[in-house]
């Protein structure tokens, strides 16, 4: 199955340079088919820097950009020719199979829902992010699409996360946990306690409440929370990884024997950095829309964009939304 990825070239902090460079890498390394959406003049100027004329990367003009701090409704009502909206329009028309964007996550969700619609039976799409654990990865959702949630939303997030991990990461019967402030059933708040009851009655491999540390110890495959908590988890995780790297560097530079030891441990430090680098995980799938959308961090560099493009192609091929429809209709 041949898929073409529509890349919002104007949404990120480093656009369109990072998006164009990432598209070039994805084409050269993995043969991805790509259409870059945004200001044609700017995109073509960046493509010339990479001597990419032979790669067949298409360009589709979009005259508007949704800023990071703009309301998502702006993308729908006033910026109908924004790069995010146009990218989803291409998927709707069948000219592309998936969207990759490092733009305004709220606008990405709004455009995805408005243009492609939701999978029937899903009330709220969710942003699902992979975080490294001691064994492999843990999927956490929602990561910011839905700040205020109902228990039914969390139940659906769990269903979607479990299905994604099963088919995309090839983990049968994944363990699902509900993020709370303790493992005891009396812990949590009204939202988590109500969601806990729903999940206990679900067909999922639900293991109960999990705590923040469980995200990283490999004891659970899917962690469910509302978007407010999830976004805090993500930002703390990213900040902690940077802080650990900086503190290690400070300690090594301040001691002679530490510098000597670093020379022997350099490969291990490089592997650790790669393992905890968000760029290595590409983007976060927007689960629950009737199509494929990948949300990237606003500061994504070319490496992160290229991996997200490859990820989008693989995601589009498994037709997750069809699997979700089949699962919901079977209940």
C-alpha positions in Angstrom: 0.0 0.0 0.0 1.5 3.3 -1.1 0.8 6.3 1.2 1.6 10.0 0.9 2.1 12.1 4.0 0.9 15.7 4.1 3.3 17.6 6.2 2.3 20.9 7.7 5.5 22.8 6.9 4.6 26.1 8.7 3.3 25.1 12.1 6.5 24.4 14.2 8.8 26.7 16.0 11.5 26.0 13.4 9.3 26.0 10.3 9.7 25.6 7.5 13.4 24.6 7.8 12.9 21.7 10.2 9.9 20.3 8.3 11.7 20.5 4.9 14.9 19.0 6.2 12.9 16.2 7.9 11.0 15.5 4.7 14.2 15.3 2.8 15.7 12.8 5.3 12.5 10.7 5.3 12.5 10.5 1.5 16.2 9.6 1.2 16.3 7.2 4.1 12.9 5.4 3.8 11.5 6.4 0.4 8.5 8.2 1.9 6.1 10.1 -0.4 5.5 13.6 0.9 3.6 16.7 0.1 4.7 19.8 2.0 1.9 22.2 2.8 2.4 25.9 3.3 3.9 29.0 1.7 5.3 27.7 -1.6 8.1 30.3 -1.9 9.5 29.6 1.5 9.2 25.8 1.1 10.9 25.8 -2.3 13.7 28.0 -1.0 14.4 25.5 1.7 14.2 22.6 -0.7 16.9 24.2 -2.9 19.3 24.2 0.1 19.0 20.4 0.2 19.3 19.8 -3.5 16.1 17.7 -3.3 14.8 18.2 -6.8 15.2 14.5 -7.6 13.2 13.3 -4.5 9.8 14.0 -5.9 8.6 16.0 -2.8 5.4 17.8 -3.8 4.4 21.3 -2.5 0.9 22.4 -1.9 0.3 26.1 -1.2 -1.5 27.3 1.9 -1.7 31.0 2.5 -2.3 31.1 6.2 -0.6 29.9 9.4 -2.2 29.2 12.8 0.0 30.6 15.6 0.9 28.6 18.7 -1.1 30.9 20.9 -4.2 31.3 18.7 -7.5 29.7 19.6 -8.2 26.4 17.8 -11.5 27.9 16.6 -9.5 30.4 14.6 -8.2 27.6 12.5 -11.7 26.5 11.7 -13.6 29.8 11.3 -11.2 32.4 10.1 -8.2 30.5 8.7 -9.7 28.0 6.3 -6.5 28.2 4.2 -4.2 27.5 7.1 -1.4 24.9 6.5 -3.0 22.6 9.2 -6.5 22.8 7.7 -5.3 22.3 4.1 -3.2 19.3 5.1 -6.3 17.6 6.6 -8.3 18.6 3.5 -5.8 16.6 1.4 -6.4 13.5 3.4 -10.2 14.1 3.2 -9.9 14.3 -0.6 -7.7 11.2 -0.8 -4.6 13.1 -2.0 -2.8 12.1 1.1 -3.1 9.3 3.7 -1.9 11.1 6.9 -1.0 14.4 8.4 2.1 15.4 10.3 2.2 18.7 12.1 4.3 20.4 14.8 1.8 23.2 15.0 -0.8 24.3 17.5 -2.0 21.0 19.0 -5.4 22.3 19.7 -5.8 23.4 16.1 -4.6 20.1 14.9 -7.2 18.3 17.0 -9.9 20.8 15.9 -9.1 20.5 12.2 -8.8 16.7 12.4 -12.2 16.4 14.0 -13.9 18.9 11.8 -12.4 17.8 8.5 -12.1 14.0 9.0 -14.7 13.6 11.8 -14.5 11.2 14.8 -14.8 7.5 14.8 -18.4 6.6 15.6 -18.6 5.9 19.3 -15.6 8.0 20.4 -16.6 11.2 22.2 -13.1 12.8 22.3 -9.9 12.1 20.3 -6.8 11.8 22.4 -3.1 12.5 21.9 -1.1 9.4 22.8 2.6 9.7 23.5 5.3 7.0 24.0 7.7 7.4 26.9 10.7 5.2 27.6 10.5 2.7 30.4 13.0 0.2 31.8 11.9 -2.5 29.3 10.6 -0.6 26.2 7.9 2.1 26.0 4.8 3.1 27.9 2.0 4.8 26.0 0.4 7.7 28.0 -2.9 9.3 26.9 -4.3 11.9 26.8 -1.3 14.3 26.6 -3.2 17.6 26.2 -6.0 17.4 23.8 -8.7 17.3 26.5 -8.0 19.2 29.7 -11.5 18.5 31.2 -12.7 14.9 30.9 -15.5 12.6 31.9 -15.0 9.1 33.1 -16.4 7.8 29.8 -13.6 9.7 28.0 -10.9 8.0 30.1 -12.6 4.6 29.4 -12.4 5.3 25.7 -8.8 6.5 25.9 -7.9 3.2 27.5 -9.6 1.3 24.7 -7.8 3.3 22.0 -4.4 3.1 23.8 -4.7 -0.7 24.3 -5.7 -1.2 20.6 -2.8 1.0 19.4 -0.2 -0.8 21.5 -1.6 -4.2 20.5 -1.4 -3.5 16.8 1.3 -0.9 16.3 3.7 -2.1 19.0 2.8 -5.8 18.6 2.1 -6.3 22.4 -0.8 -8.7 22.8 -3.2 -8.0 25.7 -1.4 -4.9 26.9 -1.6 -3.9 30.6 -3.7 -0.8 31.2 -3.4 1.4 34.3 -5.3 4.6 35.4 -2.9 7.3 36.7 -3.7 8.3 40.3 -2.0 9.5 43.5 -1.9 5.9 44.9 -2.6 2.3 44.1 -5.4 1.9 46.7 -9.0 2.1 45.5 -9.8 4.8 48.0 -7.2 7.1 46.3 -7.8 9.4 43.4 -10.6 12.0 42.8 -14.2 11.7 41.6 -13.1 11.4 38.0 -10.6 8.6 38.5 -12.8 6.7 40.9 -15.7 6.7 38.4 -13.4 5.8 35.5 -11.9 3.0 37.7 -15.3 1.4 38.0 -15.8 1.6 34.2 -12.4 0.1 33.5 -12.9 -2.7 36.0 -16.0 -3.8 34.0 -14.3 -3.4 30.6 -12.8 -6.3 28.5 -9.3 -4.6 28.8 -6.4 -6.0 30.7 -6.9 -3.4 33.4 -4.5 -3.6 36.3 -6.0 -0.8 38.4 -4.5 2.5 39.6 -0.9 3.2 38.8 1.4 6.0 40.1 3.8 8.3 38.4 6.8 6.1 38.8 5.0 3.2 37.1 5.1 5.1 33.8 8.8 4.3 33.7 9.4 1.0 35.5 7.9 -1.2 32.8 5.0 -2.5 34.9 2.3 -1.1 32.6 1.9 -0.7 28.9 -0.9 2.0 28.7 -1.4 4.7 31.2 -4.6 6.7 31.1 -5.2 10.2 32.4 -6.9 13.5 31.5 -5.1 15.9 29.2 -4.3 18.3 32.0 -2.4 15.7 34.0 -0.9 14.1 30.9 0.6 17.3 29.6 2.1 18.0 33.0 3.6 14.4 33.0 5.0 15.1 29.5 6.6 18.4 30.4 8.0 17.2 33.7 9.5 14.2 31.9 11.1 16.3 29.2 12.4 18.8 31.8 13.8 16.0 34.0 15.7 14.4 31.1 17.3 17.7 30.2 18.1 18.4 33.9 19.7 15.0 34.4 21.9 15.4 31.4 23.0 18.9 32.5 23.7 17.8 36.1 25.8 14.8 34.8 27.8 17.1 32.6 28.4 19.5 35.4 29.6 16.8 37.7 31.9 15.2 35.0 33.5 18.5 34.1 34.2 19.4 37.7 36.2 16.2 38.5 39.4 14.8 36.8 38.6 11.2 37.5 35.0 11.7 36.3 36.3 13.0 33.0 38.5 9.9 32.7 35.6 7.6 33.5 33.5 9.4 31.0 35.9 8.5 28.2 35.2 4.8 29.0 31.5 5.3 29.5 30.9 7.6 26.5 29.0 4.9 24.5 26.6 4.3 27.4 26.0 8.0 27.8 25.3 8.3 24.1 22.8 5.4 24.3 21.1 7.0 27.3 20.7 10.3 25.5 19.3 8.6 22.4 16.9 6.5 24.6 15.5 9.6 26.4 15.5 11.9 23.4 11.9 12.8 22.5 12.9 13.2 18.8 13.6 9.4 18.7 9.9 8.7 19.3 8.7 11.0 16.4 5.2 12.3 17.1 2.1 11.4 19.0 -0.9 9.8 17.1 -4.2 11.6 17.4 -6.4 8.6 18.2 -10.1 8.7 17.6 -10.3 10.8 14.5 -11.5 9.0 11.3 -8.0 9.2 9.7 -4.4 9.4 10.6 -2.8 12.4 12.2 0.5 12.7 14.0 1.1 15.6 16.5 4.8 16.7 16.9 6.4 18.8 19.6 6.5 22.5 18.5 10.3 22.5 18.8 10.8 19.4 16.8 14.0 19.3 14.7 14.6 17.6 11.4 15.2 14.2 13.0 11.9 14.3 14.9 10.0 15.3 11.8 11.6 12.6 9.7 10.7 9.9 12.3 7.2 11.3 12.6 6.8 11.1 8.8 7.9 7.4 8.8 5.6 6.8 11.8 2.7 8.4 10.0 3.2 6.2 7.0 3.2 3.0 9.1 0.2 4.3 11.1 -1.8 5.0 7.9 -1.1 1.5 6.6 -2.5 -0.3 9.7 -5.8 1.6 9.3 -6.2 2.1 13.0 -9.5 3.9 12.6 -11.0 0.8 10.9 -9.8 -1.5 13.7 -11.3 0.9 16.2 -14.7 0.9 14.4 -14.7 -2.9 14.3 -13.9 -3.1 18.0 -16.6 -0.7 19.0 -19.2 -2.3 16.8 -18.4 -5.7 18.3 -19.2 -4.5 21.8 
